[in-house]
Amino acid sequence: MKVQFFCPRWGSEDMQWELFCSKAKQDGYDGIEYGIAREASAAELDNIWNEAAKSGLSIIAQHYDTMDADFSRHYDNYCSWLEKVTAYPVVKINSQTGKDYFSFEQNAQLIKAAENCGTQVLHETHRNKFSFAAHITKEYLEKIPSLKITLDASHWVCVAESYLEDQAAAMQLAIARTQHLHARVGYPEGPQVPDPRVKEWSGALEKHLMWWDEIAERKKQSNELLTITPEFGPYPYMIFHPETKAPLSDQWAVNVYMMNLLKKRFA
């Protein structure tokens, strides 16, 4: 099994691209995961790919900002985003797809559009999207056998207010369909623990490691590439001190910690 790690651009938007790519490479990442806005220009994307190439980094493109409540506009905007991004040499596309209030048939149309775009598109398990909860995503996975996902179990833990002990079948099906992993640790009252390095959150970390280990074991057996983005985010995912407004931990350092933990664990 080959494992590649991708540095999230999320939270480092103020950092110059040249510095960001250089720092990511220096810290041991294989690539970057970048949320590409719908209005991003060709010149902007050309520059990003050039900067990544200078540092020897590949790119996973992330879709996140198709927000239209009107399904027809939503569908058209999603398709135009896919058309724009698939012109670039992406490793994969990670897509926050659809809306939790769209019908199954509507979200299935978006999944079908992604399937037909010519690039591997993985649909992230994410609140507010079609995949916002484990039991809901299970139905999509059962009815659409070709559907592959980016597993970010932190969202499901938050939605279910549990570590999904009573939804083992849904988790096993999700693990079997996972092609990309967002390594963030959630807990029953939130999508991100303040700091996974401290013992107070070791229980939450172990729950997620159990799922991630199962994914890695499956990839070893099939000799597939496993891509991982440690995705601890900035405020408001990152808790701030209420008086000083200082973050309780360093986002970049936490993500590097998570990458190195998993590199050692999956070696």
C-alpha positions as CSV (number, residue, x, y, z in Angstrom):
1,M,0.0,0.0,0.0
2,K,1.2,3.5,-0.8
3,V,0.1,6.4,1.4
4,Q,0.3,10.0,0.3
5,F,-0.4,13.0,2.6
6,F,-1.9,16.3,1.6
7,C,-1.6,19.6,3.4
8,P,-4.9,21.5,3.7
9,R,-4.9,25.0,2.3
10,W,-7.8,25.8,4.6
11,G,-6.6,27.9,7.4
12,S,-3.5,29.1,5.6
13,E,-5.2,31.3,3.0
14,D,-3.2,34.4,4.1
15,M,0.1,32.7,3.4
16,Q,1.8,33.4,0.1
17,W,1.5,30.4,-2.2
18,E,5.2,30.0,-2.7
19,L,5.8,30.0,1.1
20,F,2.8,27.6,1.7
21,C,4.0,25.1,-0.8
22,S,7.6,25.3,0.4
23,K,6.6,24.8,4.0
24,A,4.3,21.9,3.2
25,K,7.1,20.2,1.3
26,Q,9.6,20.8,4.0
27,D,7.3,19.3,6.6
28,G,6.9,16.1,4.6
29,Y,3.6,16.4,2.7
30,D,3.3,14.8,-0.8
31,G,0.7,17.4,-2.0
32,I,-1.9,19.9,-1.1
33,E,-5.6,19.9,-0.9
34,Y,-7.1,23.2,-2.1
35,G,-10.7,24.4,-1.9
36,I,-11.2,26.0,-5.3
37,A,-13.9,28.7,-5.4
38,R,-16.5,28.7,-8.1
39,E,-15.2,32.2,-9.3
40,A,-11.5,31.2,-9.4
41,S,-10.0,32.4,-12.6
42,A,-7.8,30.4,-15.0
43,A,-4.9,32.7,-14.2
44,E,-5.3,32.0,-10.5
45,L,-5.4,28.2,-11.0
46,D,-2.4,28.3,-13.4
47,N,-0.4,30.1,-10.7
48,I,-1.3,27.6,-8.0
49,W,-0.4,24.6,-10.1
50,N,2.9,26.2,-11.1
51,E,3.8,26.9,-7.4
52,A,2.9,23.4,-6.4
53,A,5.0,22.0,-9.2
54,K,8.0,24.0,-8.1
55,S,7.9,22.3,-4.7
56,G,7.1,18.8,-6.2
57,L,3.6,18.8,-4.8
58,S,0.5,17.3,-6.4
59,I,-3.0,18.7,-5.8
60,I,-6.3,17.3,-4.7
61,A,-9.0,19.8,-5.7
62,Q,-11.8,20.4,-3.2
63,H,-15.3,21.5,-4.2
64,Y,-17.2,23.4,-1.4
65,D,-19.1,26.5,-2.5
66,T,-22.1,25.5,-4.7
67,M,-24.8,26.8,-2.3
68,D,-27.8,27.5,-4.5
69,A,-31.1,26.3,-3.0
70,D,-32.6,26.2,-6.5
71,F,-31.6,22.8,-7.7
72,S,-31.4,23.7,-11.4
73,R,-28.9,26.6,-10.7
74,H,-27.1,24.4,-8.3
75,Y,-26.7,21.6,-10.8
76,D,-25.5,23.9,-13.6
77,N,-23.0,25.6,-11.3
78,Y,-21.7,22.3,-10.0
79,C,-21.2,21.0,-13.6
80,S,-19.4,24.2,-14.6
81,W,-17.0,23.9,-11.6
82,L,-16.3,20.3,-12.5
83,E,-15.6,21.3,-16.2
84,K,-13.2,24.0,-15.1
85,V,-11.2,22.0,-12.6
86,T,-10.9,18.8,-14.6
87,A,-8.8,20.7,-17.1
88,Y,-6.0,20.5,-14.5
89,P,-3.9,17.5,-13.5
90,V,-5.6,16.8,-10.2
91,V,-4.9,13.6,-8.2
92,K,-8.5,13.4,-7.2
93,I,-11.4,15.7,-6.6
94,N,-12.9,15.9,-3.1
95,S,-16.5,17.1,-3.4
96,Q,-18.8,18.5,-0.7
97,T,-21.8,17.5,-2.8
98,G,-25.4,18.5,-2.9
99,K,-27.5,19.7,0.1
100,D,-29.1,17.8,3.0
101,Y,-32.5,19.1,2.0
102,F,-32.4,18.0,-1.7
103,S,-34.2,14.9,-2.5
104,F,-32.4,11.6,-3.1
105,E,-33.1,11.9,-6.8
106,Q,-31.6,15.4,-7.0
107,N,-28.5,14.6,-5.1
108,A,-28.1,11.4,-7.2
109,Q,-28.1,13.6,-10.3
110,L,-25.2,15.6,-8.9
111,I,-23.3,12.3,-8.1
112,K,-24.0,11.1,-11.6
113,A,-22.6,14.4,-13.1
114,A,-19.4,13.9,-11.1
115,E,-19.1,10.3,-12.2
116,N,-19.2,11.5,-15.8
117,C,-16.6,14.2,-15.6
118,G,-13.6,12.0,-16.4
119,T,-11.7,12.5,-13.1
120,Q,-12.1,10.5,-9.9
121,V,-14.5,12.4,-7.7
122,L,-15.0,11.4,-4.1
123,H,-17.9,12.8,-2.1
124,E,-17.0,14.0,1.4
125,T,-19.1,13.0,4.4
126,H,-20.0,16.5,5.5
127,R,-22.7,18.3,7.4
128,N,-25.1,20.3,5.3
129,K,-24.4,18.0,2.2
130,F,-26.2,14.9,1.0
131,S,-23.8,12.9,3.2
132,F,-24.4,14.7,6.5
133,A,-25.1,11.6,8.5
134,A,-24.1,8.0,8.6
135,H,-27.6,6.5,8.2
136,I,-28.4,8.8,5.3
137,T,-25.2,8.1,3.5
138,K,-25.8,4.4,3.9
139,E,-28.8,4.6,1.7
140,Y,-26.9,6.4,-1.1
141,L,-24.0,3.8,-0.8
142,E,-26.5,1.0,-1.1
143,K,-28.4,2.4,-4.0
144,I,-25.4,3.7,-6.0
145,P,-22.8,1.0,-6.0
146,S,-20.2,3.1,-7.9
147,L,-20.3,5.9,-5.2
148,K,-16.9,6.4,-3.5
149,I,-16.4,8.8,-0.6
150,T,-13.9,10.9,1.4
151,L,-14.5,9.8,4.9
152,D,-14.6,12.6,7.5
153,A,-16.2,10.7,10.4
154,S,-15.8,13.8,12.6
155,H,-19.0,15.2,11.0
156,W,-21.0,12.1,11.6
157,V,-19.9,11.9,15.3
158,C,-21.1,15.4,15.8
159,V,-24.4,14.9,14.0
160,A,-25.2,11.6,15.9
161,E,-23.8,12.9,19.2
162,S,-22.1,9.6,19.6
163,Y,-19.2,7.5,18.3
164,L,-21.7,5.6,16.2
165,E,-21.6,2.5,18.3
166,D,-25.2,1.8,17.2
167,Q,-24.5,2.3,13.5
168,A,-21.8,-0.3,12.8
169,A,-23.3,-1.4,9.5
170,A,-23.3,2.1,8.1
171,M,-19.7,2.7,9.2
172,Q,-18.5,-0.6,7.7
173,L,-20.1,0.2,4.4
174,A,-18.6,3.7,4.4
175,I,-15.1,2.3,5.3
176,A,-15.4,-0.1,2.3
177,R,-16.1,2.8,-0.1
178,T,-13.5,5.2,1.2
179,Q,-10.9,6.4,-1.2
180,H,-9.7,9.5,0.6
181,L,-9.5,10.3,4.3
182,H,-9.8,13.5,6.2
183,A,-8.0,12.8,9.4
184,R,-9.7,15.1,11.8
185,V,-11.0,14.0,15.2
186,G,-14.5,14.9,16.3
187,Y,-16.4,14.3,19.5
188,P,-20.1,14.0,20.2
189,E,-20.6,17.7,20.7
190,G,-18.4,19.0,18.0
191,P,-16.5,18.2,14.7
192,Q,-13.0,19.0,16.1
193,V,-11.4,18.3,19.5
194,P,-9.3,21.2,20.7
195,D,-6.0,19.2,20.6
196,P,-5.6,15.5,19.8
197,R,-2.2,15.5,21.4
198,V,-3.4,15.8,24.9
199,K,-4.6,12.9,27.0
200,E,-8.0,14.4,27.7
201,W,-8.9,13.7,24.0
202,S,-7.2,10.3,23.7
203,G,-10.5,8.4,23.8
204,A,-11.8,10.4,20.8
205,L,-8.6,9.9,18.9
206,E,-8.7,6.1,19.5
207,K,-12.2,5.9,18.2
208,H,-11.1,7.6,14.9
209,L,-7.9,5.6,14.7
210,M,-9.9,2.4,14.9
211,W,-11.8,3.4,11.7
212,W,-8.7,4.7,9.9
213,D,-6.9,1.5,10.7
214,E,-9.7,-0.5,9.0
215,I,-9.4,1.7,5.9
216,A,-5.6,1.3,5.8
217,E,-5.9,-2.5,6.2
218,R,-8.3,-2.7,3.3
219,K,-5.9,-0.7,1.1
220,K,-3.0,-3.0,2.1
221,Q,-5.0,-6.0,1.0
222,S,-5.9,-4.5,-2.4
223,N,-2.5,-2.7,-2.8
224,E,-4.3,0.6,-3.5
225,L,-3.2,4.2,-3.0
226,L,-4.5,5.8,0.2
227,T,-4.6,9.6,0.3
228,I,-4.9,11.4,3.6
229,T,-5.4,15.0,4.4
230,P,-5.0,15.9,8.1
231,E,-7.7,18.5,8.3
232,F,-7.9,20.2,11.6
233,G,-9.2,23.6,10.8
234,P,-9.1,27.2,11.9
235,Y,-11.7,29.1,14.0
236,P,-14.6,28.3,14.5
237,Y,-13.5,24.6,14.2
238,M,-10.5,25.5,16.3
239,I,-11.6,26.7,19.8
240,F,-10.4,30.1,20.9
241,H,-9.8,31.4,24.4
242,P,-12.9,33.5,25.1
243,E,-11.0,36.4,26.6
244,T,-7.7,36.5,24.6
245,K,-9.2,35.1,21.3
246,A,-6.0,33.1,21.0
247,P,-6.4,29.6,19.5
248,L,-6.0,26.8,22.0
249,S,-3.6,24.9,19.7
250,D,-1.6,25.5,16.6
251,Q,-3.5,24.3,13.6
252,W,-0.4,23.7,11.4
253,A,1.4,21.9,14.2
254,V,-1.6,19.7,14.9
255,N,-1.9,18.6,11.3
256,V,1.8,17.8,11.0
257,Y,1.5,15.8,14.2
258,M,-1.4,13.9,12.8
259,M,0.4,13.2,9.5
260,N,3.5,11.9,11.3
261,L,1.4,9.8,13.7
262,L,-0.3,8.1,10.7
263,K,2.9,7.8,8.7
264,K,4.4,5.8,11.6
265,R,1.2,3.8,12.2
266,F,0.7,2.8,8.5
267,A,4.4,2.2,7.6
